[in-house]
């Protein structure tokens, strides 16, 4: 027979065990209230069962006490169970929510575009998401248990590793960038954020790192930096990069007691090419010139080349002498002067180069470049194409700046003056015309020849204003000569930029009407080098000028490469042989051949020809034998102002019957 009493006491033991188990759940679930109430309920149930057993065994014999005690316990148990169930329900609901949140977090981590890795305090990987596996081209099994690459000395400098661990070990968040190469050999850049994971005691149990792929962003930043330091057209370093590099070179030269030379090269008349043929043609030319210069620079590791901007290039060379620098400058000059063929056009380019030396002329990068710039402008203003900086050249630069800012004022206040150099007809020895030559009577600097300011006017954009002044005043003067019965021609120089100006034709037409002049008495002279800028706009402008009845002459003929192929296409009626050939034709057979061939060619094309630069009687006589049409030069007369020219002309005409060599009046060179 089953022992009922034993079963009853066993029930009490089980209920006490339930109390103990419920209490043990408290630290595991961190829900003390719910499990404490349940523990108390189980304890009361055990107490109630104990009271029943004690009453059944007559250990408690008062029925009232037994009834009250057991009912009170039963009521308390029921209340505690009700409250406990409610609390437990909330626990399960919160746990479900936590589970759902954890699932969502897991999905986010798994599907994140950022790579995520969880590792232990001793840097062992415990979890990686698919993006992290993709980043390293590896499976989770290959990565888990290893150290993250960004925490290894192989990939990260020791100094950086120390900073990372010092930060995250105290609960901080470390942020930085990391470059790595995966197993496939692909290099990538990541932006990393490493954060600690703590337990309820605020102890760090893990770290989580998120890696955002910034490879494209990094490449773009590198590209932007490269673009900021390099010239997009020529791919050469730009002035910023050059300046930074030069500063480092100067520091090194100071330590080594060495020298540095900075050279600044400027292409002559390049602005005219851009204005006439367009920037696309100009860009092709600049790329070719940069290639030639870069070839020279690449021959010596001491050289560093850059494009300063526009048509200017910079080069510095270390551990050099003035003689070596001059030789380098000549190499650059000759490289640019080599024939250049672009879009069926031959270009005859020339350059001016200025150079300055460290420590002789300056001790900083900026000052060296400035000194080279001053020397370059001195080269432009002189007959030398290469000039070394000297301190007294700074005065010349100041003068150029002042002149450049006073062109308009000079025109308005009539500081410009016209000088005239006569031209003789070989056939009858009569003066057929004169060339108008501008001078600037500056209130401070005195008489300034055109060589010192015409190129400056072209560079500063004031050339047409000066041309406009010359044409207006030259035609007014010619009108006065004609009224005085001196019926001679007048030649006026215009630049290629002037030809491109749409206002030029209107200006000529207006001045012809205003001064009541026959257009046949006017000749426009354009330089042969301007022909290299030949295009439809040029030929159209020249045709319109010729249709007015104005003569067109090619000046400085023989100095360019592109004349012959366009000469027959342009409405040209006259050629002037460049004086450099005429002045040396008695001493140089090659120059004499060029002069003779040019005269023959001009006559075969039906053109008249003038030789300028005649400085002696022998040259004059030879040119007459060669059947040259017109003569101009110091032997005939130097340029003169209007009053002197009229006096000279009247005297010349009065002595025309006498031998020409005995009747030429003396003139002063201006």
C-alpha positions in Angstrom: 0.0 0.0 0.0 1.3 3.4 -1.0 2.5 5.5 1.8 0.4 8.7 1.5 2.3 10.6 4.0 5.6 10.0 2.3 4.2 11.3 -1.0 2.9 14.4 0.8 6.3 15.1 2.3 7.9 14.5 -1.1 5.6 17.2 -2.5 6.9 19.6 0.1 10.5 18.8 -0.9 9.7 19.4 -4.6 8.1 22.7 -3.9 11.2 23.8 -1.9 13.4 22.7 -4.8 11.2 24.9 -7.1 11.8 27.8 -4.7 15.6 27.3 -5.0 15.4 26.9 -8.8 13.3 30.1 -9.2 15.8 32.0 -7.1 18.7 30.7 -9.2 17.0 32.1 -12.3 17.2 35.7 -11.0 20.9 36.3 -11.9 20.5 34.6 -15.2 17.5 36.6 -16.4 18.1 39.8 -14.4 14.3 39.8 -13.7 14.5 39.6 -9.8 10.9 40.7 -9.1 9.1 38.1 -11.1 11.2 35.1 -10.0 11.2 36.4 -6.4 7.4 36.4 -6.3 7.3 32.9 -7.8 9.8 31.7 -5.3 7.7 33.1 -2.5 4.6 31.5 -3.9 6.3 28.1 -4.1 7.6 28.6 -0.6 4.0 29.3 0.7 2.7 26.3 -1.2 5.3 24.2 0.7 4.3 25.9 4.0 0.6 25.2 3.3 1.3 21.5 2.5 3.4 21.3 5.7 0.5 22.7 7.8 -1.8 20.1 6.3 0.7 17.3 7.2 1.1 18.7 10.7 -2.7 18.8 11.2 -3.2 15.3 9.8 -0.6 14.0 12.2 -2.3 15.9 15.1 0.7 18.1 15.6 -1.7 21.0 15.2 -5.0 20.2 16.8 -6.9 23.6 16.6 -9.2 23.4 13.5 -9.7 27.2 13.4 -6.0 28.0 13.3 -5.5 25.3 10.7 -8.3 26.6 8.5 -7.3 30.3 8.8 -3.7 29.6 8.2 -4.2 27.4 5.2 -6.7 29.7 3.6 -4.6 32.8 4.1 -1.6 30.9 2.6 -3.8 29.7 -0.4 -5.0 33.3 -1.0 -1.4 34.7 -0.9 -0.3 31.9 -3.2 -3.0 32.7 -5.7 -2.2 36.5 -5.6 1.5 35.8 -5.9 1.0 33.4 -8.8 -1.2 36.0 -10.6 1.3 38.8 -10.2 4.2 36.4 -11.1 2.4 35.3 -14.3 1.8 38.9 -15.4 5.5 39.7 -14.7 6.7 36.6 -16.5 4.5 37.4 -19.4 6.2 40.8 -19.7 9.6 39.0 -19.4 8.8 36.7 -22.3 7.3 39.6 -24.4 10.5 41.7 -23.8 12.7 38.6 -24.6 10.8 38.2 -27.8 11.3 41.9 -28.6 15.0 41.5 -27.8 15.1 38.4 -30.0 13.4 40.3 -32.8 15.7 43.2 -32.4 18.7 41.0 -32.3 17.5 39.3 -35.5 17.1 42.6 -37.2 20.5 43.7 -36.1 21.9 40.4 -37.4 20.2 41.0 -40.7 21.5 44.5 -40.9 25.0 43.4 -40.1 24.8 40.5 -42.6 23.4 42.7 -45.3 25.4 45.9 -44.5 27.5 47.5 -47.2 30.1 48.0 -44.5 32.4 45.1 -43.5 31.9 44.2 -39.8 34.2 42.1 -37.6 33.9 41.2 -33.9 37.1 40.2 -32.2 38.2 39.4 -28.6 40.4 41.6 -26.4 43.3 39.4 -27.5 42.5 40.2 -31.1 41.0 36.9 -32.2 38.1 37.2 -34.7 34.8 35.7 -33.5 32.4 36.9 -36.2 32.6 38.4 -39.7 29.8 39.5 -41.9 29.6 38.6 -45.7 31.0 42.1 -46.7 34.1 41.5 -44.6 34.6 38.1 -46.3 34.2 39.8 -49.7 36.7 42.5 -48.7 39.3 39.9 -48.0 38.2 37.4 -50.6 38.0 34.7 -47.9 35.4 32.5 -46.2 34.3 33.0 -42.5 36.1 29.8 -41.6 39.4 31.2 -43.0 39.0 34.4 -41.1 37.5 33.4 -37.7 40.2 32.6 -35.1 42.8 34.9 -36.8 43.8 38.5 -36.1 42.2 41.2 -38.1 44.6 42.5 -40.8 44.4 46.1 -39.6 45.7 45.0 -36.2 48.9 43.3 -37.5 52.3 44.9 -37.7 52.5 43.7 -41.3 49.8 46.1 -42.4 49.8 48.8 -39.8 52.8 50.7 -38.4 53.7 49.9 -34.7 53.1 53.5 -33.8 49.5 53.4 -35.2 48.8 50.0 -33.5 49.9 51.4 -30.2 47.5 54.4 -30.6 44.6 52.0 -31.5 45.0 49.8 -28.5 45.6 52.7 -26.1 42.3 54.2 -27.3 40.0 51.1 -27.3 41.4 49.5 -24.2 40.0 52.3 -22.1 36.6 52.2 -23.8 37.3 54.8 -26.4 36.3 54.6 -30.1 39.2 54.7 -32.7 38.7 56.0 -36.2 41.1 56.0 -39.1 42.0 54.8 -42.6 43.6 51.6 -43.6 45.1 50.3 -46.8 45.3 46.5 -47.4 45.8 44.0 -50.2 43.5 41.0 -50.3 44.5 37.4 -51.3 43.7 38.2 -54.9 46.3 41.0 -54.9 43.7 43.8 -55.0 44.6 46.9 -53.0 41.8 48.7 -51.2 41.3 51.5 -48.7 38.9 51.4 -45.8 37.7 53.8 -43.2 37.6 51.9 -39.9 35.7 52.5 -36.7 36.6 50.3 -33.7 34.2 50.3 -30.8 34.2 48.3 -27.5 31.4 45.9 -26.4 30.9 45.7 -22.6 28.9 43.4 -20.3 26.6 44.4 -17.4 29.6 45.2 -15.3 30.9 47.6 -17.9 33.8 45.2 -18.7 35.0 45.0 -22.3 34.3 41.6 -23.6 34.6 42.2 -27.3 35.4 44.8 -30.0 33.4 45.5 -33.1 35.0 47.1 -36.1 33.2 48.4 -39.2 35.1 49.0 -42.4 33.7 51.2 -45.1 35.3 50.8 -48.5 36.7 54.2 -49.6 39.0 53.0 -52.4 37.2 55.0 -55.0 37.0 58.1 -52.8 40.7 57.7 -52.0 41.6 57.4 -55.6 39.5 60.5 -56.4 41.3 62.4 -53.6 44.6 61.3 -55.0 43.5 62.4 -58.5 42.3 65.7 -57.2 45.6 66.2 -55.4 47.5 65.3 -58.5 45.4 67.7 -60.6 46.0 70.5 -58.0 49.8 70.0 -58.4 49.9 69.2 -62.2 49.0 71.0 -65.3 46.0 69.3 -67.0 47.1 70.2 -70.5 50.8 69.2 -70.5 50.8 66.8 -67.5 53.8 68.7 -66.2 54.0 69.8 -62.6 52.4 73.2 -62.1 53.8 76.3 -60.3 52.5 75.2 -56.9 54.3 71.8 -57.2 57.4 73.5 -58.6 57.5 76.0 -55.7 57.2 73.2 -53.1 59.8 71.1 -54.8 62.1 74.1 -55.1 61.8 75.0 -51.4 63.0 71.4 -50.5 65.8 71.7 -53.1 66.9 75.0 -51.5 67.0 73.4 -48.0 69.1 70.5 -49.4 71.4 72.8 -51.3 72.0 74.9 -48.1 73.1 71.7 -46.3 75.3 70.6 -49.1 76.6 74.1 -49.9 75.5 73.7 -53.5 73.9 76.1 -56.0 70.5 76.1 -57.8 69.5 77.9 -61.0 65.9 78.7 -61.9 65.0 79.3 -65.6 61.8 80.9 -66.8 61.0 80.4 -70.5 58.4 82.5 -72.4 57.2 81.7 -76.0 57.2 84.9 -78.1 53.9 85.9 -79.8 52.0 82.9 -78.5 49.1 85.1 -77.6 48.7 85.9 -81.2 48.5 82.2 -82.1 45.7 81.7 -79.5 43.8 84.8 -80.6 44.1 84.0 -84.3 44.0 80.2 -84.7 42.1 79.4 -81.5 43.0 77.7 -78.2 42.9 74.2 -79.7 45.8 74.9 -82.0 47.6 76.7 -79.1 47.1 73.7 -76.9 48.7 71.4 -79.5 51.7 73.7 -79.7 52.0 73.9 -75.9 51.9 70.1 -75.6 54.6 69.7 -78.3 56.8 72.3 -76.7 56.4 70.8 -73.2 57.4 67.4 -74.7 60.6 68.8 -76.1 61.5 70.6 -72.9 60.6 67.6 -70.8 63.0 65.5 -72.9 65.8 67.9 -72.0 64.8 67.9 -68.4 64.7 64.1 -68.3 68.3 63.8 -69.3 69.5 64.9 -65.9 68.1 64.0 -62.5 69.1 67.4 -61.2 66.5 69.1 -63.5 62.9 69.7 -62.6 60.5 71.1 -65.2 57.0 72.7 -64.7 54.5 74.8 -66.6 54.1 78.1 -64.9 50.9 78.9 -66.9 50.0 80.3 -70.3 53.1 80.1 -72.5 55.7 80.1 -69.7 57.7 77.2 -68.4 59.9 76.9 -65.3 62.9 74.7 -64.8 65.3 74.5 -61.9 68.6 72.6 -61.9 70.8 71.8 -58.8 74.5 71.7 -58.3 75.2 73.8 -61.4 77.3 76.7 -62.6 76.4 79.8 -64.5 78.0 78.4 -67.6 76.2 75.1 -67.3 72.9 77.0 -66.8 73.6 79.1 -69.9 74.2 75.9 -71.9 71.0 74.4 -70.6 69.1 77.6 -71.5 70.5 77.3 -75.1 69.3 73.7 -75.3 65.8 74.8 -74.3 65.9 77.7 -76.8 67.0 75.5 -79.7 64.4 72.8 -78.8 61.6 75.3 -79.1 63.0 76.9 -82.3 62.9 73.5 -84.2 60.3 73.6 -87.0 56.8 72.8 -85.7 54.1 71.6 -88.0 50.5 71.7 -86.8 47.3 71.4 -88.9 49.1 72.0 -92.2 50.9 75.1 -90.8 54.5 75.6 -90.1 55.3 77.6 -87.0 58.6 79.5 -86.4 58.7 80.0 -82.7 61.2 81.8 -80.6 61.7 82.2 -76.9 63.1 84.4 -74.2 64.7 82.9 -71.1 65.7 84.5 -67.9 67.5 82.7 -65.1 68.5 83.4 -61.5 70.8 81.5 -59.1 70.7 80.5 -55.5 72.3 81.7 -53.2 73.8 84.5 -55.4 70.5 86.2 -56.3 67.9 85.0 -53.8 67.5 82.6 -50.9 63.8 81.6 -51.3 61.7 79.9 -54.0 59.4 82.8 -54.5 62.3 85.3 -54.8 64.2 83.1 -57.2 61.2 82.8 -59.5 60.7 86.6 -59.3 64.3 87.2 -60.2 64.1 84.8 -63.2 60.9 86.6 -64.3 62.7 89.9 -64.2 65.6 88.5 -66.3 63.1 87.0 -68.8 61.5 90.4 -69.3 64.9 91.9 -69.7 65.6 89.3 -72.5 62.3 90.4 -74.2 63.4 94.1 -74.1 66.9 93.4 -75.5 68.4 91.7 -78.5 69.5 88.8 -76.3 67.1 85.9 -75.9 68.8 84.6 -72.7 69.6 86.9 -69.8 71.0 86.2 -66.3 69.4 88.2 -63.5 71.2 91.2 -62.2 70.0 93.5 -59.4 69.8 96.5 -61.6 67.3 94.7 -63.9 64.6 95.3 -61.2 64.5 99.0 -62.3 63.6 97.8 -65.8 60.8 95.7 -64.5 59.3 98.6 -62.6 59.6 100.7 -65.8 57.7 98.0 -67.8 54.9 97.9 -65.2 54.6 101.7 -65.3 54.5 101.7 -69.1 52.0 98.9 -69.2 49.5 100.9 -67.0 49.9 104.2 -69.0 49.3 103.2 -72.6 45.8 104.7 -72.7 46.9 107.8 -70.9 49.8 108.2 -73.4 47.4 108.0 -76.4 45.0 110.5 -74.8 47.7 113.0 -73.9 49.5 112.7 -77.2 52.7 111.3 -75.7 53.1 109.1 -78.8 55.0 110.6 -81.8 55.3 109.5 -85.4 58.7 109.3 -87.0 59.2 108.7 -90.7 61.9 106.9 -92.7 61.9 107.6 -96.4 61.8 104.9 -99.1 63.4 105.4 -102.5 62.5 104.1 -105.9 65.6 102.6 -107.6 64.4 103.4 -111.1 64.2 107.2 -110.9 65.8 107.7 -107.4 62.7 109.6 -106.3 61.3 109.3 -102.8 58.1 107.3 -103.3 57.0 107.0 -99.7 57.8 106.7 -96.1 57.3 104.2 -93.3 55.6 105.6 -90.2 57.4 104.5 -87.0 56.0 105.2 -83.5 58.0 106.6 -80.6 56.9 107.3 -77.0 58.0 110.6 -75.5 57.5 109.7 -71.9 57.4 112.6 -69.4 59.7 110.6 -67.1 61.7 108.2 -69.2 62.1 110.4 -72.3 62.1 109.0 -75.8 61.2 105.3 -75.8 61.8 103.3 -79.0 59.0 100.8 -80.1 61.2 97.8 -79.3 60.7 98.6 -75.6 56.9 98.9 -75.5 55.2 97.3 -78.6 55.6 93.8 -77.3 54.5 94.9 -73.9 51.4 96.4 -75.5 50.7 93.1 -77.3 51.0 91.2 -74.0 48.8 93.6 -72.1 46.1 93.8 -74.8 46.7 97.4 -75.7 48.2 96.9 -79.1 45.0 97.8 -81.1 44.6 101.0 -79.2 48.1 102.0 -80.3 47.5 100.8 -83.9 44.3 102.9 -83.9 46.3 105.9 -82.8 49.0 105.3 -85.4 46.6 104.9 -88.3 44.5 107.9 -87.4 47.6 110.2 -87.0 49.5 108.8 -89.9 46.6 109.4 -92.3 46.1 112.9 -91.0 49.8 113.6 -91.5 49.7 112.1 -95.0 46.7 114.4 -95.8 48.8 117.4 -94.8 51.7 116.3 -97.0 49.4 115.9 -100.0 48.0 119.4 -99.3 51.6 120.7 -99.4 52.1 118.9 -102.8 54.2 116.1 -101.4 52.4 113.2 -103.0 54.1 110.2 -101.5 53.0 106.9 -100.0 52.8 106.0 -96.3 53.4 102.6 -94.8 51.9 101.6 -91.4 52.8 98.5 -89.4 49.9 96.3 -88.1 50.2 93.1 -86.0 48.5 89.8 -86.6 46.2 90.6 -83.7 45.2 93.9 -85.4 44.3 92.0 -88.6 41.9 89.8 -86.5 40.2 92.8 -85.0 36.8 93.3 -86.8 37.0 97.0 -86.3 40.2 97.5 -88.3 38.6 97.6 -91.8 36.0 100.1 -90.5 38.7 102.2 -89.0 40.7 102.3 -92.3 37.6 103.2 -94.3 36.6 106.0 -91.8 40.1 107.5 -91.8 40.3 107.5 -95.6 37.0 109.4 -95.9 37.8 111.8 -93.1 41.2 112.7 -94.5 40.1 112.6 -98.2 42.9 110.2 -99.1 43.2 107.9 -102.1 43.7 104.4 -100.6 46.5 103.6 -103.1 48.7 105.9 -101.1 48.4 103.7 -98.0 50.3 100.4 -97.4 49.7 98.1 -94.4 52.8 96.1 -93.5 52.3 92.8 -91.7 55.3 90.7 -90.5 56.1 87.4 -92.3 55.7 85.6 -89.0 52.1 86.7 -88.9 51.5 84.5 -91.9 51.9 81.4 -89.7 48.6 82.6 -88.1 46.9 82.4 -91.5 43.3 81.3 -91.4 40.0 82.1 -93.1 39.4 85.1 -90.8 42.9 86.5 -91.7 42.4 86.1 -95.5 38.9 87.5 -95.3 40.2 90.6 -93.4 43.0 91.1 -95.9 40.7 90.8 -98.9 38.4 93.4 -97.4 41.4 95.7 -96.9 42.6 95.2 -100.4 39.1 95.9 -101.7 39.3 99.3 -100.2 42.3 99.9 -102.5 44.9 99.8 -99.7 48.2 98.0 -100.5 49.4 95.1 -98.4 53.1 94.4 -97.8 54.9 91.5 -96.1 57.5 92.9 -93.7 60.6 91.1 -92.4 60.4 88.6 -95.3 62.8 85.6 -95.1 62.6 85.1 -91.3 59.7 82.6 -91.3 58.8 79.2 -92.6 55.3 79.5 -93.7 55.3 82.4 -96.1 55.6 80.8 -99.6 52.6 78.4 -99.3 50.2 81.3 -98.5 51.8 84.2 -100.4 49.9 83.5 -103.6 46.6 83.1 -101.7 46.8 86.5 -100.0 46.1 89.9 -101.7 49.7 90.9 -101.2 51.3 93.4 -103.6 54.7 94.0 -101.9 57.5 92.4 -100.0 60.2 93.8 -97.7 63.4 91.8 -97.3 64.3 91.6 -93.7 67.2 93.9 -92.8 69.2 91.1 -91.1 69.9 89.7 -94.6 70.5 93.0 -96.3 72.9 94.3 -93.7 75.2 91.2 -93.9 74.9 90.5 -97.6 78.4 91.9 -98.4 80.1 89.7 -95.8 77.9 86.6 -96.0 77.4 84.8 -99.3 74.4 82.9 -98.0 72.6 86.1 -97.1 73.5 87.5 -100.5 71.9 84.4 -102.1 68.8 84.8 -100.0 68.4 88.5 -101.0 68.9 87.7 -104.7 66.5 84.7 -104.7 63.9 86.7 -102.8 64.0 89.5 -105.4 63.7 87.1 -108.3 60.9 85.2 -106.6 59.0 88.4 -105.9 59.3 89.6 -109.6 58.2 86.2 -110.8 55.1 86.5 -108.6 54.4 90.0 -109.9 55.3 91.7 -106.6 57.4 94.7 -105.9 60.2 94.4 -103.4 61.9 96.7 -100.9 65.2 96.2 -99.2 65.4 97.7 -95.7 68.5 98.0 -93.6 70.8 99.6 -96.3 73.6 101.2 -94.4 76.3 101.8 -97.1 76.7 102.8 -100.7 78.1 99.4 -101.8 75.0 97.6 -100.6 72.8 100.2 -102.3 74.6 99.6 -105.7 74.5 95.8 -105.5 70.7 95.9 -104.8 70.2 98.2 -107.8 72.2 95.6 -109.9 69.9 92.9 -108.5 66.9 94.9 -109.8 65.5 95.6 -106.3 62.5 98.0 -106.6 62.8 100.2 -103.5 65.4 101.1 -100.9 65.1 102.0 -97.2 67.8 102.3 -94.6 70.2 104.5 -92.6 72.3 105.2 -95.7 69.3 106.9 -97.2 68.0 108.5 -94.0 67.3 107.6 -90.4 63.8 107.9 -89.0 62.8 111.6 -88.4 60.0 113.6 -86.9 57.6 115.3 -89.3 59.4 118.7 -89.4 62.8 117.1 -90.1 61.4 114.7 -92.6 59.8 117.5 -94.7 63.0 119.5 -94.6 65.0 116.4 -95.6 62.5 115.6 -98.4 62.6 119.1 -99.9 66.4 119.2 -99.8 66.5 115.7 -101.4 64.2 116.7 -104.2 66.2 119.9 -104.8 69.4 117.8 -105.2 67.8 115.0 -107.2 69.8 115.8 -110.3 73.1 115.5 -108.4 74.7 112.1 -107.6 72.6 110.5 -104.9 75.6 109.6 -102.6 76.7 113.2 -102.5 73.3 114.7 -101.9 71.9 112.8 -99.0 71.3 115.0 -96.0 72.6 114.1 -92.6 70.1 112.8 -90.1 70.5 111.8 -86.4 69.7 108.3 -85.4 66.6 108.1 -83.1 
